[in-house]
């Protein structure tokens, strides 16, 4: 009898998790923050962007370190232009009073130009082409060999997180399956598992 009750409870719990939906208020709050996130990304305003990044990430690298890395790209000879970053949907992963997670798939288009003359040679360009193809394996990456410019298009994933440890605001983190160590540091195992299932759909 106890086993039957446990089975029923587990099943009901599972159904409850899969049937979770965002309220209108939650949807508006996430979309408002996402709009700001996209605008700041396109403007390359990394100082302001850090205020929307999931704070748990800063246990790995501080805000100052992350800003320095972003700003150093130009100094190293990279000119990045975000042409498009379009959020396509909001998919609840787990909603609770303590921590909620929502998958935010987005389509992106980006140009990366090699502006450093020392980097403008076929060997470096081809090496970087292969590196970009690995990072954006589900998208398309092409190289304009004459202008040493890469065109990158593909689907990527953000996770919106509302965690009571960091207040009531929604924050964002990339869901990058090529970096499992970082994912395990930021998210509970069940959240990672369910997000991977949603990414496959």
Helices and strands as residue ranges (DSSP letters): H 2-18, H 24-43, H 46-49, G 50-52, G 55-59, H 63-75, E 78-87, E 91-94, E 99-114, G 117-119, H 122-135, E 140-144, E 149-163, G 164-166, E 171-174, H 180-186, H 189-200
